[in-house]
Amino acid sequence: MFFLEGRQIKYCRKSWITACKEAGLSEKLFHDLRRTGVRNLIRSGVPEAVAMRISGHKTRSVFDRYNITSENDLKSAAEKLTEHHRRMREKLERKQREATERQPADTGAGTGSVLKSEIQAFSDPKTLK
């Protein structure tokens, strides 16, 4: 509900259309602001439960309709997962080097062989499915 000089504004469609035209926006719905607001809250790191309270969504199913996943969201998720796997592989390789450096020269078994199999598991695309 909106008020101007103490009186309730019941219809604002004409004003909204005029404002959009003056701002260089065409065919935007006033309700689009709610969807944009939800997306901006989530993408800026606000927890979903807090975003739901701010936007007034009482149910998860309705909130999820506003929090639309875009192609950029999917691409970003894939990039984050790739980076996570890279870091994990580096960590395992570092552990293997450290274990190999600590191992006596005459033993061929031990932690190093276990870590090597873990690194191969991270490197094999079949195991990442």
Secondary structure, DSSP 8 states (H G I E B T S, - for coil): -EEETTEEE---HHHHHHHHHHHT--S--TTHHHHHHHHHHHHTT--HHHHHHHHT--SHHHHHHHS---HHHHHHHHHHHHHHHHHHHHHHHHHHHHHHHHS-TT---SHHHHHHHHHHHHH-GGGG-
